[in-house]
Amino acid sequence: MNPIELIRKKRNGEELTKNEMMYLVLGYTKNKIPDYQFASFLMAVYFNGMTTDETAILTEVMLYSGKVIDLSSIKGMKIDKHSTGGVGDKTSLIIAPIAAAAGVNVPMISGRGLGHTGGTLDKLEAIPGYSTNLALRDYKKVLKKCGLVLIGQTKEIAPADKLIYALRDVTATVESIPLITGSIMSKKLAEGIDGLVLDVKTGSGAFMQKFSDAKALAQSLINTAKAFDKKVLAFITDMNQPLGNYIGNWLEVYEAIKVLRGEIVPDLCEVSFTLSGAMIYLGKKVKSIKEGIDLSKKLVANGRAFEKFVELVKLQGGDVSYLYEPEKYPKSKHKLKVKSKTEGFVSAIDTYQIGVAALELGAGRLKKEDVIDPKAGIIFHKKLGDKLSKGEIVAELFTNNKKVLADTEKRIINALRVTDNKPKKQKLIKLIMR
């Protein structure tokens, strides 16, 4: 085999065999195939796609480029959840403790913020002392002890994915469903899971803004999970407005704590309890998703879910005093209240722009070398359909960089569309796929 022939084959829309895929992917991973040739292959995939079988083969090759964790010594079902990313999406911090409190093992390897979306690892690291960088033996120990572990991708997990993703990021080939599927599933399957709940976002704050694209991605992820004989449920959920009211790393931990301690944040609770209910159902602790949702609510109400979160944070080195007294967390140097310049009903929110505003305040990285400020972020007070009066507070901004406040304020105001008529309420859970 040689790379030129295989690039040509994919360019012409033909299907690659397992041996051909191994030759390309492992050749690139071992520095035997240069960047420029593998980039050509990625672009050919971007334009011509892959068959279901090819996508499963790509995932398998990426998966076995590193270690696959063996969790057979831990009794019970191991169920994880993956979200395609959104603004204010702190559901992992809520649903993982709920599912673990229900007796489901939750081995979760999470990611950092990507573009305008936040990352679970950055949120957890906002808790002083919390370590997301555990060795695999410690990963197993924590999971065995509390039924829950949340860490980042280690060097041993799907190393091919790290290299390929870095190349996709600089060759305009990120938005390819087969490549996204291989990236997500190679990492998730390496965790040692039995089942997976997928939260595929759609709308103005999602990577897959069109519903049809979100549905196609969900189906690709489902097909690949089934090819590896894993239980899977996918939910397409709305990202046309921030989820919850808090955006930014510590702010999102704070809102997750509030929910775990029983506060009702309607949209965040609906999505979170649906996802945790599905995890509990796949974990065979209940007979339906509905029963799982009901149990989720009970585990929050009786305090067991919050206790499980405290146990996790303690085992991974975090200072749990901030969970009990979140108000003592350090505050940003600068704060600004954004006020409405008009009146009417909030009929649309450009959620992407809200995410970018949080980045500018310091809640994410605009450049690779940027250091995240865990305190920075936004409290966004309005939801679609809400009545808005002139001069009413729309959002509160928090940052240590005073220079960005004026531009960020304009970005927030411009992200809102206000009309005289109240818009129809949109469904949060748009579709369930199996």
C-alpha positions as CSV (number, residue, x, y, z in Angstrom):
1,M,0.0,0.0,0.0
2,N,1.0,3.6,-0.5
3,P,-0.6,6.8,0.8
4,I,-1.2,8.4,-2.6
5,E,-3.3,5.5,-3.9
6,L,-5.4,5.5,-0.7
7,I,-5.9,9.2,-0.8
8,R,-6.9,8.9,-4.5
9,K,-9.3,6.1,-3.6
10,K,-11.1,8.2,-0.9
11,R,-11.0,11.2,-3.2
12,N,-13.0,9.2,-5.8
13,G,-15.6,8.2,-3.1
14,E,-14.5,4.6,-2.7
15,E,-14.7,2.6,0.5
16,L,-11.4,1.8,2.4
17,T,-10.8,-1.6,3.9
18,K,-9.8,-2.2,7.5
19,N,-6.1,-2.8,6.5
20,E,-6.1,0.4,4.4
21,M,-7.5,2.4,7.2
22,M,-4.9,0.9,9.7
23,Y,-2.1,1.7,7.2
24,L,-3.2,5.4,7.0
25,V,-4.1,6.1,10.6
26,L,-1.3,4.2,12.3
27,G,1.2,5.3,9.7
28,Y,0.3,8.9,10.6
29,T,0.3,8.3,14.3
30,K,3.9,6.8,14.0
31,N,5.2,9.6,11.9
32,K,5.5,7.4,8.8
33,I,2.9,9.5,6.8
34,P,3.5,13.3,6.7
35,D,1.0,16.0,7.7
36,Y,0.4,17.1,4.1
37,Q,-0.7,13.6,3.0
38,F,-2.9,12.9,5.9
39,A,-4.5,16.3,5.6
40,S,-5.3,15.4,2.0
41,F,-7.0,12.2,3.2
42,L,-9.0,14.2,5.8
43,M,-10.2,16.6,3.2
44,A,-11.2,13.7,0.9
45,V,-13.3,12.3,3.9
46,Y,-14.7,15.8,4.5
47,F,-16.1,16.0,0.9
48,N,-17.0,12.3,0.3
49,G,-17.9,11.1,3.8
50,M,-17.6,7.5,5.0
51,T,-19.9,4.5,5.0
52,T,-21.2,3.2,8.4
53,D,-18.7,0.3,8.2
54,E,-15.8,2.7,7.4
55,T,-16.7,5.0,10.3
56,A,-16.7,2.0,12.7
57,I,-13.4,0.8,11.3
58,L,-11.9,4.3,11.7
59,T,-13.2,4.4,15.3
60,E,-11.7,0.9,16.0
61,V,-8.3,1.9,14.6
62,M,-8.2,5.1,16.7
63,L,-9.4,3.2,19.8
64,Y,-6.7,0.5,19.6
65,S,-4.0,3.1,18.9
66,G,-3.8,3.2,22.7
67,K,-5.1,1.5,25.8
68,V,-8.6,0.3,26.4
69,I,-9.4,0.3,30.1
70,D,-10.6,-3.0,31.6
71,L,-13.2,-2.3,34.2
72,S,-14.4,-5.9,34.5
73,S,-13.2,-6.1,38.1
74,I,-15.9,-3.4,39.0
75,K,-19.3,-5.0,39.4
76,G,-22.4,-3.4,37.7
77,M,-23.1,-1.5,34.5
78,K,-20.7,1.3,33.5
79,I,-22.6,4.1,31.7
80,D,-21.3,7.5,30.5
81,K,-22.8,10.5,28.8
82,H,-21.4,12.7,26.0
83,S,-22.5,16.2,25.0
84,T,-21.5,17.8,21.7
85,G,-21.1,21.1,23.5
86,G,-23.0,24.2,24.2
87,V,-23.2,27.4,26.2
88,G,-23.9,27.0,29.9
89,D,-24.0,23.2,29.5
90,K,-23.0,22.0,33.0
91,T,-25.1,18.9,32.9
92,S,-22.2,16.5,33.5
93,L,-21.6,18.0,36.9
94,I,-25.3,17.2,37.8
95,I,-26.1,14.0,36.1
96,A,-22.9,12.0,36.9
97,P,-23.5,12.3,40.7
98,I,-27.2,11.5,40.3
99,A,-26.5,8.3,38.2
100,A,-23.8,7.2,40.7
101,A,-26.1,7.8,43.6
102,A,-28.6,5.5,41.8
103,G,-25.9,2.7,41.8
104,V,-24.7,3.1,38.2
105,N,-20.9,3.2,37.6
106,V,-20.0,6.4,35.8
107,P,-16.4,6.4,34.3
108,M,-16.3,9.8,32.6
109,I,-13.3,11.1,30.5
110,S,-14.2,14.6,29.6
111,G,-12.8,17.4,27.4
112,R,-11.8,21.1,27.7
113,G,-13.6,24.0,26.2
114,L,-13.7,24.0,22.4
115,G,-14.3,27.3,20.5
116,H,-17.3,29.1,22.1
117,T,-18.4,26.1,24.2
118,G,-17.3,25.3,27.7
119,G,-15.5,22.1,28.8
120,T,-16.2,19.9,31.9
121,L,-12.5,19.7,32.8
122,D,-12.2,23.5,33.0
123,K,-15.2,23.6,35.2
124,L,-14.0,20.9,37.6
125,E,-10.6,22.6,37.8
126,A,-12.3,25.8,39.0
127,I,-12.7,23.8,42.3
128,P,-9.5,24.5,44.2
129,G,-7.3,21.4,44.3
130,Y,-9.4,19.2,42.0
131,S,-7.2,17.0,39.9
132,T,-8.4,15.9,36.4
133,N,-5.1,14.3,35.7
134,L,-5.2,10.8,37.3
135,A,-3.2,7.8,36.4
136,L,-5.3,4.9,35.1
137,R,-4.8,2.9,38.3
138,D,-6.1,5.9,40.4
139,Y,-9.0,6.3,37.9
140,K,-10.1,2.7,38.7
141,K,-9.6,3.3,42.4
142,V,-11.8,6.3,42.5
143,L,-14.5,4.6,40.4
144,K,-14.5,1.5,42.6
145,K,-14.7,3.6,45.8
146,C,-17.6,6.0,44.8
147,G,-19.0,4.7,41.6
148,L,-17.9,7.9,39.8
149,V,-14.8,9.4,38.3
150,L,-14.2,12.5,36.1
151,I,-10.8,13.0,34.5
152,G,-9.3,14.2,31.2
153,Q,-7.9,12.3,28.3
154,T,-4.6,10.6,29.3
155,K,-1.6,9.9,26.9
156,E,-2.7,6.2,26.8
157,I,-6.2,6.9,25.7
158,A,-6.7,7.0,21.8
159,P,-3.4,8.9,21.0
160,A,-4.4,8.8,17.3
161,D,-7.4,11.0,18.1
162,K,-5.2,13.7,19.7
163,L,-2.9,13.9,16.6
164,I,-5.7,13.8,14.1
165,Y,-7.9,16.3,15.9
166,A,-5.0,18.8,16.0
167,L,-4.6,18.4,12.2
168,R,-8.3,18.7,11.6
169,D,-8.4,21.9,13.7
170,V,-5.9,23.7,11.3
171,T,-7.2,22.2,8.0
172,A,-10.9,23.1,8.1
173,T,-12.0,19.5,8.5
174,V,-13.5,19.6,12.0
175,E,-17.2,19.6,10.7
176,S,-17.2,16.1,9.3
177,I,-19.6,13.6,10.8
178,P,-17.5,10.5,10.3
179,L,-14.4,12.3,11.7
180,I,-16.4,13.7,14.7
181,T,-17.9,10.2,15.3
182,G,-14.4,8.6,15.3
183,S,-13.0,11.2,17.7
184,I,-15.9,11.0,20.2
185,M,-16.4,7.2,20.1
186,S,-12.7,6.2,20.2
187,K,-12.3,8.1,23.5
188,K,-15.7,6.9,25.0
189,L,-15.1,3.2,24.1
190,A,-11.6,3.4,25.7
191,E,-13.2,4.2,29.1
192,G,-14.4,0.6,29.5
193,I,-18.2,1.5,29.3
194,D,-21.2,-0.8,28.7
195,G,-23.5,2.0,27.5
196,L,-23.6,5.6,26.5
197,V,-26.2,8.5,26.6
198,L,-25.6,11.1,23.9
199,D,-26.7,14.7,24.1
200,V,-26.5,16.1,20.6
201,K,-27.1,19.9,20.7
202,T,-28.8,21.9,17.9
203,G,-29.4,25.6,17.5
204,S,-27.6,28.9,17.5
205,G,-25.1,27.9,20.2
206,A,-24.4,24.4,18.9
207,F,-21.7,23.1,16.5
208,M,-24.5,21.4,14.6
209,Q,-26.8,24.4,14.2
210,K,-29.2,22.6,11.7
211,F,-31.5,20.0,13.2
212,S,-30.9,17.7,10.1
213,D,-27.1,17.8,10.8
214,A,-27.6,17.1,14.5
215,K,-29.8,14.1,13.6
216,A,-27.3,12.8,11.1
217,L,-24.5,13.0,13.8
218,A,-26.7,11.3,16.4
219,Q,-27.4,8.5,14.0
220,S,-23.7,8.1,13.1
221,L,-22.8,7.9,16.8
222,I,-25.6,5.4,17.5
223,N,-24.5,3.2,14.6
224,T,-20.9,3.2,15.8
225,A,-21.8,2.4,19.4
226,K,-24.0,-0.5,18.2
227,A,-21.1,-1.8,16.0
228,F,-19.2,-2.2,19.3
229,D,-22.2,-3.9,21.0
230,K,-22.8,-1.0,23.4
231,K,-26.1,0.2,24.7
232,V,-26.9,3.7,23.5
233,L,-29.6,6.4,23.7
234,A,-29.3,9.8,21.9
235,F,-31.2,13.0,22.7
236,I,-31.3,16.0,20.4
237,T,-31.6,19.0,22.7
238,D,-32.1,22.7,22.1
239,M,-29.2,25.1,22.2
240,N,-31.0,28.3,21.0
241,Q,-30.4,29.9,24.4
242,P,-27.9,29.3,27.2
243,L,-28.7,26.3,29.4
244,G,-29.5,27.5,32.9
245,N,-28.5,31.1,33.7
246,Y,-24.8,30.8,34.6
247,I,-21.9,30.8,32.0
248,G,-18.3,30.4,33.0
249,N,-16.4,27.8,34.9
250,W,-16.9,28.5,38.6
251,L,-20.3,30.1,37.9
252,E,-21.4,26.8,36.2
253,V,-20.1,24.8,39.2
254,Y,-22.1,27.1,41.4
255,E,-25.3,26.6,39.5
256,A,-24.7,22.8,39.4
257,I,-24.3,22.9,43.2
258,K,-27.6,24.8,43.5
259,V,-29.5,22.2,41.4
260,L,-27.9,19.3,43.3
261,R,-29.1,21.0,46.6
262,G,-32.6,21.1,45.3
263,E,-33.0,24.5,43.5
264,I,-35.2,24.3,40.4
265,V,-33.7,25.8,37.3
266,P,-36.4,24.8,34.8
267,D,-34.6,24.2,31.5
268,L,-31.4,22.9,33.2
269,C,-33.3,20.5,35.4
270,E,-35.4,19.2,32.5
271,V,-32.4,18.4,30.4
272,S,-30.3,17.1,33.3
273,F,-33.0,14.8,34.8
274,T,-33.8,13.4,31.3
275,L,-30.1,12.5,30.7
276,S,-29.6,11.1,34.2
277,G,-32.8,9.2,33.9
278,A,-31.6,7.6,30.6
279,M,-28.3,6.7,32.3
280,I,-30.1,5.0,35.2
281,Y,-32.3,3.2,32.7
282,L,-29.3,1.9,30.6
283,G,-27.7,1.0,33.9
284,K,-30.6,-1.4,34.6
285,K,-31.6,0.3,37.8
286,V,-35.2,1.1,36.5
287,K,-37.5,-0.2,33.8
288,S,-38.0,3.1,31.8
289,I,-36.5,6.5,31.3
290,K,-39.5,8.0,33.0
291,E,-38.7,5.9,36.2
292,G,-35.1,7.1,35.9
293,I,-36.2,10.7,35.8
294,D,-38.4,10.2,38.9
295,L,-35.5,8.5,40.7
296,S,-33.2,11.4,39.7
297,K,-35.5,13.9,41.3
298,K,-35.7,11.8,44.5
299,L,-31.9,11.5,44.7
300,V,-31.6,15.3,44.5
301,A,-34.4,15.9,47.0
302,N,-33.0,13.5,49.6
303,G,-29.5,14.9,49.3
304,R,-27.8,11.7,48.1
305,A,-26.8,13.2,44.7
306,F,-25.1,16.2,46.3
307,E,-23.3,13.9,48.8
308,K,-22.0,11.8,45.9
309,F,-20.6,15.0,44.2
310,V,-18.9,15.9,47.5
311,E,-17.4,12.4,47.7
312,L,-16.1,12.6,44.2
313,V,-14.5,16.1,44.7
314,K,-12.8,14.9,47.9
315,L,-11.4,11.8,46.3
316,Q,-9.9,13.8,43.4
317,G,-8.2,16.3,45.7
318,G,-10.7,19.2,45.6
319,D,-11.5,21.5,48.5
320,V,-15.1,20.5,49.4
321,S,-15.6,23.6,51.7
322,Y,-16.4,25.5,48.5
323,L,-19.2,23.1,47.7
324,Y,-20.8,23.7,51.1
325,E,-20.0,27.5,51.1
326,P,-19.8,28.5,47.4
327,E,-20.3,32.2,48.4
328,K,-16.8,32.3,49.8
329,Y,-15.2,31.7,46.4
330,P,-13.0,34.7,45.2
331,K,-14.8,37.4,43.2
332,S,-13.9,39.0,39.9
333,K,-12.3,42.5,40.1
334,H,-14.9,44.0,37.7
335,K,-18.6,43.6,37.3
336,L,-21.1,45.2,34.9
337,K,-24.9,45.0,34.7
338,V,-26.1,44.9,31.1
339,K,-29.4,46.7,30.7
340,S,-32.0,46.4,27.9
341,K,-32.2,49.4,25.5
342,T,-35.6,48.4,24.3
343,E,-38.8,46.6,25.4
344,G,-40.9,43.7,24.2
345,F,-40.4,39.9,24.2
346,V,-37.1,38.0,23.8
347,S,-37.8,36.2,20.5
348,A,-34.3,35.0,19.6
349,I,-30.8,34.7,21.2
350,D,-27.6,34.3,19.2
351,T,-26.2,31.9,21.7
352,Y,-22.9,31.6,19.8
353,Q,-22.3,35.3,20.6
354,I,-23.1,34.8,24.3
355,G,-20.4,32.0,24.3
356,V,-17.9,34.3,22.6
357,A,-18.7,37.0,25.1
358,A,-17.8,34.6,28.0
359,L,-14.5,33.8,26.2
360,E,-13.7,37.5,25.9
361,L,-14.3,38.0,29.7
362,G,-11.7,35.2,30.4
363,A,-13.9,32.1,30.8
364,G,-12.2,30.3,27.8
365,R,-9.3,30.4,25.5
366,L,-9.1,32.7,22.5
367,K,-5.5,31.5,21.8
368,K,-4.0,28.1,22.7
369,E,-1.7,29.7,25.3
370,D,-4.4,31.7,27.1
371,V,-4.9,31.0,30.8
372,I,-8.6,30.6,31.9
373,D,-9.9,32.8,34.7
374,P,-12.3,30.4,36.6
375,K,-14.2,33.4,38.1
376,A,-15.0,35.1,34.8
377,G,-18.3,34.7,33.1
378,I,-21.9,35.8,32.7
379,I,-25.2,35.5,34.6
380,F,-27.8,35.6,31.9
381,H,-31.2,36.5,33.3
382,K,-33.5,36.1,30.3
383,K,-35.0,33.2,28.4
384,L,-36.8,33.0,25.1
385,G,-40.3,34.4,25.4
386,D,-39.6,36.5,28.5
387,K,-41.0,40.0,28.7
388,L,-38.3,42.7,28.7
389,S,-38.7,46.3,29.9
390,K,-36.4,49.1,28.9
391,G,-33.6,49.5,31.5
392,E,-34.1,45.9,32.8
393,I,-31.0,43.9,33.7
394,V,-30.4,41.3,30.9
395,A,-27.1,40.0,32.1
396,E,-24.3,40.5,34.7
397,L,-20.7,40.3,33.5
398,F,-17.7,39.2,35.6
399,T,-14.0,39.7,34.6
400,N,-10.6,40.7,35.8
401,N,-10.0,42.6,32.5
402,K,-11.8,45.9,32.6
403,K,-10.9,46.7,29.0
404,V,-13.2,44.0,27.5
405,L,-16.4,45.1,29.3
406,A,-17.7,47.7,26.9
407,D,-17.3,45.4,23.8
408,T,-18.8,42.5,25.6
409,E,-21.8,44.5,26.7
410,K,-22.4,45.5,23.0
411,R,-22.1,41.8,22.0
412,I,-24.7,40.7,24.6
413,I,-27.2,43.5,23.5
414,N,-26.7,42.6,19.8
415,A,-27.2,38.9,20.5
416,L,-30.8,39.6,21.6
417,R,-33.7,40.0,19.2
418,V,-36.7,41.7,20.9
419,T,-40.2,41.8,19.2
420,D,-43.7,42.9,20.1
421,N,-45.1,39.4,19.9
422,K,-44.4,36.6,22.2
423,P,-42.7,33.7,20.3
424,K,-43.9,30.1,20.5
425,K,-42.3,28.0,23.2
426,Q,-39.7,25.6,21.8
427,K,-39.2,22.0,23.0
428,L,-36.0,21.4,25.0
429,I,-35.8,17.7,24.2
430,K,-36.4,17.7,20.4
431,L,-36.0,13.9,19.6
432,I,-35.0,10.6,21.3
433,M,-33.1,8.2,19.1
434,R,-32.2,4.6,19.9
